[in-house]
Amino acid sequence: MPGPALPRLVVETRETAPEPDLLAFADPSDPLVWQRRGEGFVGIGETLRVERGGSLPAPAVDVAELWRALSAAAEIDDPVALPGTGLLALGSFPFDPASARPGVLTVPRTIIGRRGGRGWVTRIRRADEPWPETPRATGYGPHWSAALGPGAQTADRYQDAVRRAIEAIAAGRASKVVVARDLVGSVPVGADLRRFVRALASDYPDTWAFAVDGLIGASPETLVTVSAGTVTARVLAGTAARGADPDADVAASAALATSTKDQDEHQFAVRSVLAALGPHARALAAGEQPFTLKLPNVWHLATDIEGELADDASALDLVAALHPTAAVAGTPTAAATELIRALEPFDRGRYAGPVGWIDGAGDGEWAIALRCAQFGAPPSRRYAAYTAETPLTAYAGGAGIVAGSDPEAELLETRVKFRPVIDALA
């Protein structure tokens, strides 16, 4: 947002009794949410909205500089001083610089949060505006459901795309590339989207449940967290469906842990994160071997990374440095992204892009937007064509395609990864 006239923001946070249901305060038609294990916050209203065309790194760096200027000029009264209090913005950025869907950073008028048994309310206004009224909880609207059908990347087209990716890898164009599918559907206009958020948060409590500008999902993958000088990230790459019974589940976990193909894919992703964080962090440490992370529908290979911030980089600066990781794009990143453009007959938008929040000190939590659906028409289509229904598109990627990948197995993995969204919509 270039120009000399940045607004001066005035921020006030006060401790309150923790609310038992944060989602009840969110806007039913356009919720703004960040929640995990029942803790987090919801934003209500909009004091400032910044949109940026394209993706990272340039727009995020641009937004990071803007955020520094806004934070430096803000008047902040925050005696609570918990992660998520004080000046705060929630954001979501597209996966690809060529995307028609812009990145967005939103400063709410009111934030209601809960963490560690404590609750708070933050109010944010422009200096020339009055304080917003504290919102009240509202009851949930009627139940609704939605079915999803094939999108542009049908099952047959997806397997063909995987075969083409394997050919490109054999030709030396890349070492790994992540190919995604889309499913499309619609919900009634006026549907209470908080129900979708709540279903995801309830079924997958260990993920980041998020809702930003119509993008709603439950991501298991932390892109980066910055908190009081500590930098952490969790890399997920390598997936197996859960077993149908305890014995089969143990076997599925063991097979994933010993899979050469999945181990190779995982190491690609870990190395890309370490290389991106290296210029900004010291004493970076990653586990020597990945561990198996259990979610309700899948096993993942996971590695946690931690270090100390070595410069004045903010969470947004690190987002710009990290995205896209090998886990959602491939290796090398530029070559993999070019292949994705050729192999996917749709615009990913903000799917597999960064989603999260940043505060006035530059701390924040950012995940990769996975297991998600975008509500509202794609930018390339006219929303006026939809009167009784609001369109939605869900996305899921297979494992990273490498030389030994099998197209049918990759297709099955996308079906497993679609399950959280399909179940929640049902």
N, C-alpha and C positions, 0 to 999 in steps of 0.2 A: 504494500500500500504506500507507494511513493508519495512525496509531497510534504510540506512543512507542518501541516495541521494535524498532528496526532492528538487524539483526545486524552485528557488527563482523567484517569480512573481513580475513584475513591472506593475503598474496600473496607468492609467491617465484618469480622467473624466473631461469633459469640457461641459459647458452649451451651448446649441444651440437653435434655434427656434424649437418649438415642431413640430414634423412630424404629418401630418394629418392621415396617414395610416401606422402604425408601421409594419403591416403584409407584406407590400410590400417589406420590407428589408429582410424578413426571407427566408431561403432556401426552395424552392418550394417542394422538395422531402423529406426533413427532417427538418421541422420547429422546432424552439426552442422558445417557447412563454409562457408568463405569462401576462394575460390581464383581466381587469374587468372594465366595464363601459367606455371602450375606453382608459383606462390608464393602464400602465404597461410597459413591455419592450419585445424586441426580442433579441435573441442571434444569432450571425453569426460566423461560424467557431468554432474551438476547440483548446484551448491552453492546456488544461489538462482534462483527462477523468479518473475517478476512477470507477471501477466496483467491486461489492461485491456479491458473491453468497449468497443465503439464504436471510433472511429477518431480522426483528428486534427481540430483541433489539441489539444483539451482533454486526452485521455488521454496524448498524447506529452509535452505540457507537464508534466503530472502526473508521468510517468515521468522526465522530465528533472530535475525537482526531487528526486525520490527518488534518482536516480543521483548528483546532487551530494552529497546527504547521505551516501550509502553510500561514495562516494569520499573525502570529507573524513574519515570515521571509519576508513577502511581503513589497515592497516599494510602498506606496499608495499616490497618489496626487489627492485629491478629494475636491476641493473648493465648489462643488455644495451641497454635504451633504444632499441629499434626500434619503428616503427609496428606495433602488434599485440602488444607485450609488456606485462607488468605486468597490472594489473587490467583486465578486459575482459568485455564482455557482447555477445552476438549477439541481434538482434531482428528482428521482422517485425510490421508493422501492417496492418490491413485498409484497403481503399480507401475505404470508405464508413462514416460514423458509424453508419448503420443496420444494418451487417453483424452477423450472429449469431456470426461467428467473432471471438474476441478477439485483440487484439494481445498479443505475448509478448516479454519480454526475459529471456534466460537467461544466467546466469553459470556457466560450466562448472567442474568440479572440476579438470580438467587441460586444458591447451592445448598442442598441438604445432605449431610453426610454422617457416616458412622464408622468408627474404627476402634478396635480394642476396648469395646464396652463404653466408649464415649461418643456423644453426638454433637453436631454443630450446625449452625446456619450461617452462611456467608451471603452478604448482600453487596452487589457491585453496581456502581452507577457512574455515569459521566459527571464531571464536576458541575456542569450546568443543569443537571437533572435532579429531581427529587429521589429519595430512597424508594425502592420498590416495596410494595406490600408483601409480607410473608405469605406464600401460597398455602393453601389447605389441601389435605389429602382428598382425593375423589375416588368414588367407587369404580370398579372395573366395569367396562361396557359388556354387552352380550358376548357369549362365546361365539367363535367363528372358526372355520377351518378352510384349508386351501390344499388343492392337489397340484403337483408339479408334473410337467410333461417335458418331452425332449426340446432342447433349445437348438441353437445353430450347430453345436458340436454333438451330433447324435452318437449313439454307441458305435455304429459302424464307422463313422467319420473319425471318432476318437481313436479306434484301433488303427485306422489307416494313418492318423497323425503320429501315433507311437512308432509305427513301422518307418515312417519318413524320418522321425527323429533318430532312430537307430541307424539309418543309412547315413544321416548327416554326421553322427558321431563316428561311424566307421570311416568316413571321408576326412576326419580330423577337424571338422568345423567346431566341435565342442566336446567336452568330456562328459557333461551331464546337462540335461534340459528337463524342466518341469512343465508338463502339458496338462491343461485343465479342461474340464467340461462345464457346460451350463445347463440348467433346467429352468423353465419358465412357468409362471402361473399368475394368479391374481387373487386379490382379497377384496371384500366389499369396501366401497368408499366409506370412510368413517369408522373402519374397524379399529378397535382398541389394540394398538400394537404392543402395549405393555404386556399383554397376555403372551405374546411370542417371546418377549424378553424373559418373562417369568418362567416359561416352560424350559427355555434353554438354561437359565441359571439354576433351576431346580434339578434338572436332569444331569447337568455337568457343573457341579459346584466348584470344582478345582480349576475351571477355566476362567478367563476374563470374559464376562458377559458385557457386551457393549452395544450402544445405540448412538450413532452420530449421523445426523443428516440423512436419515432413512436407511443407513447401513446398519444392520442388526445381526449379531452373531455371538458365538462363544468360542474364543480362541484359546487353545492350549499352549500357544507359543509366545513367550515373552521376547520381544525384540530387544529392548533395553530398559533398565531401570536405573535412575540416578537418584541417590538419596544421601545427603550430607557427605558428599565426597566419595561415596562408594558406587561403583558401576557393576551391575550384574546383568547377565543374559542367560537365557535357556535355549539351547539348540535342539530342535526336534527334526529328525530326518531318519526315515526307515520306519515302516508301519506294517502291522499284521492285525487281522481281524481277531477279536476275542473268540475263544473256543466255546462250543455249545455246552460243555460240562467242565467240571474242575480239571479232569485229566487232560482234556483237549486244550483247555486254557493254558495249563502249564506247558504243554507241548508247543503251543503257538508262541509263547514267550521265549522258550528255549530256542526254537527255530529262528526267531528273529535275532536273538542275541548272537547266534553262531552263523548267521547268513553273511557270506563274503560280500555279496552284492549290496546288502543293506549297510554293512559296516563301511564299505567304500563310499557309499553315498553320504553316510553320516560324517565321515572324516572330511569330505569335500566341504560340507556345511560348516563344521567346526573351524576349519582353517580359514574360511572366508570371514567369519566373525572375528577371530583373533587378529587377522590382518587389518580389518577395518578399525578395531578398537585400539590397536597398538599405538598409533600416533597420539592418542588422547588419554591413555591409561598406563599406569605402571603396575608392576607386580601382578600381571594378569596370570590367572591360574585356571586350568581346565582339567577335568578328570581325565586320567589316562585311558580309561575305557568307559564307553557310554553305559548307562543303566537303562533298564526297561521301565517305562512309565505306563501305569495302568489307567486307562480311561474306561467309561462304561461300554464303549463300543470297539475300542482298538487298543493295541499295545504300540508304544512308540519307543524308538531308541532316543535317549535324551542325554545331554551333557550340560552341566551348569558351568558358567564362566563368571569369575569375579576378579575385580581389580580396584585400584585407587585412581581417582580422577587426577590426571597430571597437568591439566591446564584449566582454563575457564570455560570449557565447552559445556553447553547446556544439553538437556535431554534432546532438544530438537537438533542440535548440531550432531549428536551421535546418531540420531535417526537418519540424518542425511548421509552420514558416513557409512552406515550399515546397510541401508536399503539399496537394491534388493539383495538379500542373502542367497547363498547357493541353495538353501532349502526350498525357496519358492521361485527361483529363476533358473539357476544352473551354473555351470562353470565352463569357460570364463563368462562373467556376467554379461558383458556387451554382446558376445556371440550368442549366448543363450537367449537373451532378450530378442535379438533379431529373429532367431528361430521361432520363438513363441509367437511373434507377430505373423509369421508365415503359416504356422501350424494351427492357430486358434482363429476360427472365423467369427470372433466377437471381440468387443472391447472389454477387458477385465474391469475397467473402472477402478474402484477402490478395493476390490477383492485382491488379497495377497499384498496389499499396501499397508503402511503403518497406521495404527489407530491407537489413541491414548490421550494423555493429558500432560500439561506442563504448568508449573506454578511460578510465582514471581521471583523465586530464587534460581530458576532454571532446572529444578528437580522435576521428576515426572516418571510415569510408567507408560510404556508403549508396547503394544503387542502387534503381531502380524494378523491382519484381518482374514481369518480362516473360518470355516464352518459358518458361513454367513449368507445373508440374502440382502439385496438392494431393493428397497421399495420405491416405486415411482418409475416413470418411463425413462429409458436410456436417453442421453442427451440428443442422440440422432433421430429420435422419434417424437412426434408431437403428442404432448400429454392430453390435448383436447380430444384426441381420439378415444380416450377412456372416460366414460361418464359414470357408469354404475360400478365399475371395478377399478382398483388400483393395481397396476402390473407389478410383478416382482420377478427378480432373477436370482437364482441361487447358483453358487459356484463350488467346485471341488476339484482338486488336482490329484493325480496319482502320485506314486513315488517318483523320485527323480529318475528320468529315463537315462540309463547307462548302457554300455555295450551288451550286457547280458539280460536286458529287460525282455519281458514277454508281454505282448499287447493284451492278451486276454486277462492276465493277472493284473495289469495296470488298470484295466476297465473295472475289474472287481474291486480294486482298492478305492476307486472313485465312488462306487456304490456304497461302500462302508462309510466313507467320509461324508456322503450326503445324508446319512441317516439322522444325525442330530437335527438338521433343519427340517427334513421331511417329517420326523416324529413330532417336532414342536408345532409345525403347521397343522398337523392332524389333530 
